[in-house]
């Protein structure tokens, strides 16, 4: 299974998750399917970190699309959760950007490892999408690169800790991401357009926010 296939699988799981959250909240199985997306995105981030020709440009892309995605993200989540929704820095690009910098620190080694730990703590305190869980997962995927069985153990372990800490057992379905990760062949596969993955995220959030708004407008 190539990285291109993993990308499409992660996107599909994400869309199923968000459609379930926004339009079919009573269909819990849609959220279960969606749990596969985040570990796959983190794994692909690690592969991108290793293979990119310019880490600076990679980080800038993540940051730019984090900013672009925040408005449609807040519009959608505000409609889903109503007045109970606060203002966390929620969209997934902020989490991935934090993971990216943590990988940079881990690669440099030495005292930079403490900076990576600080980034995990910051992700938790700032209320990023998955908090420290995402950063820990990214670091484990990076350190155990080339050892799929260790990556899968790390995925299961980190996910179990997340579930226990938050009493969020739905996230436990994320361990099924170990299956496509085990099938990964290390090949890029048919390359998708560079900005397709980046642009799809805010566009699908905006589309779902618009759909929810239309469904709530009387007579529409």
Secondary structure, DSSP 8 states (H G I E B T S, - for coil): --HHHHHHHHHHHHHHHHHHHHT-TT-HHHHHHHHHHHHHHHHHHHHHHHH-S-HHHHHHHHHHHHHHHHHHHHHHHHHHHGGG------SHHHHHHHHHHHHHHHHH-TTHHHHHHHHHHHHHHTT-SSTHHHHHHHHHHHHTTT-HHHHHHHHHHHHHHHHHHHT-GGGGGGGGHHHHHHT--S---S---TTHHHHHHHHHHHHHHHHHHHHHSTT-
